[in-house]
Amino acid sequence: MPFAIVLTGVALPLSARSGDTAFATGSRVCAFRDAVGRSA
């Protein structure tokens, strides 16, 4: 699972071109990591 989190955290910002989109993507990644942490 940590590998998937890192992969997601790297791939999504690279695909996001605008700063606003990158920020929103970062927020979603953080929320995803929090959810994984609670479920683990």
mmCIF file as gemmi writes it, N, C-alpha and C atoms, coordinates in Angstrom:
data_model
loop_
_atom_site.group_PDB
_atom_site.id
_atom_site.type_symbol
_atom_site.label_atom_id
_atom_site.label_alt_id
_atom_site.label_comp_id
_atom_site.label_asym_id
_atom_site.label_entity_id
_atom_site.label_seq_id
_atom_site.pdbx_PDB_ins_code
_atom_site.Cartn_x
_atom_site.Cartn_y
_atom_site.Cartn_z
_atom_site.occupancy
_atom_site.B_iso_or_equiv
_atom_site.pdbx_formal_charge
_atom_site.auth_seq_id
_atom_site.auth_asym_id
_atom_site.pdbx_PDB_model_num
ATOM 1 N N . MET Axp A 1 ? 0.822 -1.222 0 1 0 ? 1 A 1
ATOM 2 C CA . MET Axp A 1 ? 0 0 0 1 0 ? 1 A 1
ATOM 3 C C . MET Axp A 1 ? 0.853 1.269 0 1 0 ? 1 A 1
ATOM 4 N N . PRO Axp A 2 ? 1.944 1.34 0.782 1 0 ? 2 A 1
ATOM 5 C CA . PRO Axp A 2 ? 2.778 2.558 0.729 1 0 ? 2 A 1
ATOM 6 C C . PRO Axp A 2 ? 3.271 2.843 -0.687 1 0 ? 2 A 1
ATOM 7 N N . PHE Axp A 3 ? 3.597 1.8 -1.442 1 0 ? 3 A 1
ATOM 8 C CA . PHE Axp A 3 ? 4.062 1.999 -2.822 1 0 ? 3 A 1
ATOM 9 C C . PHE Axp A 3 ? 2.971 2.651 -3.655 1 0 ? 3 A 1
ATOM 10 N N . ALA Axp A 4 ? 1.722 2.208 -3.475 1 0 ? 4 A 1
ATOM 11 C CA . ALA Axp A 4 ? 0.605 2.777 -4.226 1 0 ? 4 A 1
ATOM 12 C C . ALA Axp A 4 ? 0.406 4.249 -3.858 1 0 ? 4 A 1
ATOM 13 N N . ILE Axp A 5 ? 0.595 4.575 -2.58 1 0 ? 5 A 1
ATOM 14 C CA . ILE Axp A 5 ? 0.43 5.961 -2.144 1 0 ? 5 A 1
ATOM 15 C C . ILE Axp A 5 ? 1.492 6.84 -2.796 1 0 ? 5 A 1
ATOM 16 N N . VAL Axp A 6 ? 2.73 6.36 -2.791 1 0 ? 6 A 1
ATOM 17 C CA . VAL Axp A 6 ? 3.816 7.13 -3.406 1 0 ? 6 A 1
ATOM 18 C C . VAL Axp A 6 ? 3.579 7.285 -4.897 1 0 ? 6 A 1
ATOM 19 N N . LEU Axp A 7 ? 3.178 6.199 -5.55 1 0 ? 7 A 1
ATOM 20 C CA . LEU Axp A 7 ? 2.944 6.231 -6.992 1 0 ? 7 A 1
ATOM 21 C C . LEU Axp A 7 ? 1.837 7.231 -7.323 1 0 ? 7 A 1
ATOM 22 N N . THR Axp A 8 ? 0.752 7.204 -6.538 1 0 ? 8 A 1
ATOM 23 C CA . THR Axp A 8 ? -0.356 8.131 -6.755 1 0 ? 8 A 1
ATOM 24 C C . THR Axp A 8 ? 0.101 9.569 -6.513 1 0 ? 8 A 1
ATOM 25 N N . GLY Axp A 9 ? 0.862 9.766 -5.443 1 0 ? 9 A 1
ATOM 26 C CA . GLY Axp A 9 ? 1.325 11.112 -5.101 1 0 ? 9 A 1
ATOM 27 C C . GLY Axp A 9 ? 2.241 11.693 -6.16 1 0 ? 9 A 1
ATOM 28 N N . VAL Axp A 10 ? 2.96 10.837 -6.888 1 0 ? 10 A 1
ATOM 29 C CA . VAL Axp A 10 ? 3.874 11.316 -7.931 1 0 ? 10 A 1
ATOM 30 C C . VAL Axp A 10 ? 3.155 11.49 -9.255 1 0 ? 10 A 1
ATOM 31 N N . ALA Axp A 11 ? 2.297 10.529 -9.614 1 0 ? 11 A 1
ATOM 32 C CA . ALA Axp A 11 ? 1.67 10.531 -10.935 1 0 ? 11 A 1
ATOM 33 C C . ALA Axp A 11 ? 0.637 11.649 -11.09 1 0 ? 11 A 1
ATOM 34 N N . LEU Axp A 12 ? -0.188 11.868 -10.069 1 0 ? 12 A 1
ATOM 35 C CA . LEU Axp A 12 ? -1.252 12.855 -10.216 1 0 ? 12 A 1
ATOM 36 C C . LEU Axp A 12 ? -0.721 14.283 -10.386 1 0 ? 12 A 1
ATOM 37 N N . PRO Axp A 13 ? 0.211 14.75 -9.55 1 0 ? 13 A 1
ATOM 38 C CA . PRO Axp A 13 ? 0.734 16.108 -9.756 1 0 ? 13 A 1
ATOM 39 C C . PRO Axp A 13 ? 1.411 16.26 -11.124 1 0 ? 13 A 1
ATOM 40 N N . LEU Axp A 14 ? 2.067 15.201 -11.61 1 0 ? 14 A 1
ATOM 41 C CA . LEU Axp A 14 ? 2.72 15.293 -12.915 1 0 ? 14 A 1
ATOM 42 C C . LEU Axp A 14 ? 1.686 15.475 -14.014 1 0 ? 14 A 1
ATOM 43 N N . SER Axp A 15 ? 0.504 14.872 -13.841 1 0 ? 15 A 1
ATOM 44 C CA . SER Axp A 15 ? -0.531 14.98 -14.864 1 0 ? 15 A 1
ATOM 45 C C . SER Axp A 15 ? -1.287 16.304 -14.74 1 0 ? 15 A 1
ATOM 46 N N . ALA Axp A 16 ? -1.17 16.953 -13.584 1 0 ? 16 A 1
ATOM 47 C CA . ALA Axp A 16 ? -1.858 18.231 -13.376 1 0 ? 16 A 1
ATOM 48 C C . ALA Axp A 16 ? -0.956 19.369 -13.829 1 0 ? 16 A 1
ATOM 49 N N . ARG Axp A 17 ? -1.452 20.198 -14.74 1 0 ? 17 A 1
ATOM 50 C CA . ARG Axp A 17 ? -0.608 21.25 -15.311 1 0 ? 17 A 1
ATOM 51 C C . ARG Axp A 17 ? -0.772 22.588 -14.596 1 0 ? 17 A 1
ATOM 52 N N . SER Axp A 18 ? -1.976 22.907 -14.137 1 0 ? 18 A 1
ATOM 53 C CA . SER Axp A 18 ? -2.197 24.214 -13.51 1 0 ? 18 A 1
ATOM 54 C C . SER Axp A 18 ? -1.97 24.131 -12.012 1 0 ? 18 A 1
ATOM 55 N N . GLY Axp A 19 ? -1.599 25.261 -11.39 1 0 ? 19 A 1
ATOM 56 C CA . GLY Axp A 19 ? -1.35 25.279 -9.951 1 0 ? 19 A 1
ATOM 57 C C . GLY Axp A 19 ? -2.596 24.921 -9.164 1 0 ? 19 A 1
ATOM 58 N N . ASP Axp A 20 ? -3.755 25.443 -9.596 1 0 ? 20 A 1
ATOM 59 C CA . ASP Axp A 20 ? -4.998 25.162 -8.881 1 0 ? 20 A 1
ATOM 60 C C . ASP Axp A 20 ? -5.31 23.671 -8.919 1 0 ? 20 A 1
ATOM 61 N N . THR Axp A 21 ? -5.113 23.057 -10.082 1 0 ? 21 A 1
ATOM 62 C CA . THR Axp A 21 ? -5.394 21.633 -10.21 1 0 ? 21 A 1
ATOM 63 C C . THR Axp A 21 ? -4.429 20.826 -9.358 1 0 ? 21 A 1
ATOM 64 N N . ALA Axp A 22 ? -3.163 21.237 -9.343 1 0 ? 22 A 1
ATOM 65 C CA . ALA Axp A 22 ? -2.164 20.53 -8.544 1 0 ? 22 A 1
ATOM 66 C C . ALA Axp A 22 ? -2.522 20.619 -7.066 1 0 ? 22 A 1
ATOM 67 N N . PHE Axp A 23 ? -2.983 21.79 -6.644 1 0 ? 23 A 1
ATOM 68 C CA . PHE Axp A 23 ? -3.369 21.96 -5.233 1 0 ? 23 A 1
ATOM 69 C C . PHE Axp A 23 ? -4.542 21.059 -4.888 1 0 ? 23 A 1
ATOM 70 N N . ALA Axp A 24 ? -5.546 21.022 -5.771 1 0 ? 24 A 1
ATOM 71 C CA . ALA Axp A 24 ? -6.722 20.179 -5.531 1 0 ? 24 A 1
ATOM 72 C C . ALA Axp A 24 ? -6.315 18.703 -5.515 1 0 ? 24 A 1
ATOM 73 N N . THR Axp A 25 ? -5.415 18.337 -6.412 1 0 ? 25 A 1
ATOM 74 C CA . THR Axp A 25 ? -4.943 16.948 -6.455 1 0 ? 25 A 1
ATOM 75 C C . THR Axp A 25 ? -4.211 16.612 -5.167 1 0 ? 25 A 1
ATOM 76 N N . GLY Axp A 26 ? -3.379 17.538 -4.699 1 0 ? 26 A 1
ATOM 77 C CA . GLY Axp A 26 ? -2.654 17.309 -3.452 1 0 ? 26 A 1
ATOM 78 C C . GLY Axp A 26 ? -3.607 17.114 -2.289 1 0 ? 26 A 1
ATOM 79 N N . SER Axp A 27 ? -4.698 17.884 -2.277 1 0 ? 27 A 1
ATOM 80 C CA . SER Axp A 27 ? -5.68 17.742 -1.201 1 0 ? 27 A 1
ATOM 81 C C . SER Axp A 27 ? -6.336 16.365 -1.251 1 0 ? 27 A 1
ATOM 82 N N . ARG Axp A 28 ? -6.633 15.893 -2.469 1 0 ? 28 A 1
ATOM 83 C CA . ARG Axp A 28 ? -7.256 14.572 -2.606 1 0 ? 28 A 1
ATOM 84 C C . ARG Axp A 28 ? -6.282 13.48 -2.178 1 0 ? 28 A 1
ATOM 85 N N . VAL Axp A 29 ? -5.003 13.643 -2.52 1 0 ? 29 A 1
ATOM 86 C CA . VAL Axp A 29 ? -3.999 12.645 -2.132 1 0 ? 29 A 1
ATOM 87 C C . VAL Axp A 29 ? -3.874 12.604 -0.618 1 0 ? 29 A 1
ATOM 88 N N . CYS Axp A 30 ? -3.863 13.775 0.028 1 0 ? 30 A 1
ATOM 89 C CA . CYS Axp A 30 ? -3.768 13.814 1.489 1 0 ? 30 A 1
ATOM 90 C C . CYS Axp A 30 ? -4.981 13.138 2.116 1 0 ? 30 A 1
ATOM 91 N N . ALA Axp A 31 ? -6.163 13.397 1.571 1 0 ? 31 A 1
ATOM 92 C CA . ALA Axp A 31 ? -7.382 12.772 2.103 1 0 ? 31 A 1
ATOM 93 C C . ALA Axp A 31 ? -7.321 11.262 1.904 1 0 ? 31 A 1
ATOM 94 N N . PHE Axp A 32 ? -6.802 10.829 0.755 1 0 ? 32 A 1
ATOM 95 C CA . PHE Axp A 32 ? -6.677 9.399 0.475 1 0 ? 32 A 1
ATOM 96 C C . PHE Axp A 32 ? -5.71 8.753 1.469 1 0 ? 32 A 1
ATOM 97 N N . ARG Axp A 33 ? -4.593 9.425 1.74 1 0 ? 33 A 1
ATOM 98 C CA . ARG Axp A 33 ? -3.613 8.898 2.687 1 0 ? 33 A 1
ATOM 99 C C . ARG Axp A 33 ? -4.227 8.808 4.088 1 0 ? 33 A 1
ATOM 100 N N . ASP Axp A 34 ? -4.997 9.812 4.466 1 0 ? 34 A 1
ATOM 101 C CA . ASP Axp A 34 ? -5.644 9.782 5.779 1 0 ? 34 A 1
ATOM 102 C C . ASP Axp A 34 ? -6.609 8.599 5.869 1 0 ? 34 A 1
ATOM 103 N N . ALA Axp A 35 ? -7.367 8.369 4.799 1 0 ? 35 A 1
ATOM 104 C CA . ALA Axp A 35 ? -8.328 7.271 4.794 1 0 ? 35 A 1
ATOM 105 C C . ALA Axp A 35 ? -7.6 5.931 4.896 1 0 ? 35 A 1
ATOM 106 N N . VAL Axp A 36 ? -6.499 5.799 4.174 1 0 ? 36 A 1
ATOM 107 C CA . VAL Axp A 36 ? -5.723 4.557 4.223 1 0 ? 36 A 1
ATOM 108 C C . VAL Axp A 36 ? -5.16 4.358 5.622 1 0 ? 36 A 1
ATOM 109 N N . GLY Axp A 37 ? -4.679 5.432 6.227 1 0 ? 37 A 1
ATOM 110 C CA . GLY Axp A 37 ? -4.122 5.331 7.575 1 0 ? 37 A 1
ATOM 111 C C . GLY Axp A 37 ? -5.162 4.866 8.58 1 0 ? 37 A 1
ATOM 112 N N . ARG Axp A 38 ? -6.397 5.346 8.433 1 0 ? 38 A 1
ATOM 113 C CA . ARG Axp A 38 ? -7.46 4.953 9.369 1 0 ? 38 A 1
ATOM 114 C C . ARG Axp A 38 ? -7.883 3.502 9.124 1 0 ? 38 A 1
ATOM 115 N N . SER Axp A 39 ? -7.867 3.066 7.869 1 0 ? 39 A 1
ATOM 116 C CA . SER Axp A 39 ? -8.319 1.71 7.564 1 0 ? 39 A 1
ATOM 117 C C . SER Axp A 39 ? -7.238 0.684 7.863 1 0 ? 39 A 1
ATOM 118 N N . ALA Axp A 40 ? -5.964 1.12 7.907 1 0 ? 40 A 1
ATOM 119 C CA . ALA Axp A 40 ? -4.857 0.189 8.146 1 0 ? 40 A 1
ATOM 120 C C . ALA Axp A 40 ? -4.859 -0.283 9.599 1 0 ? 40 A 1
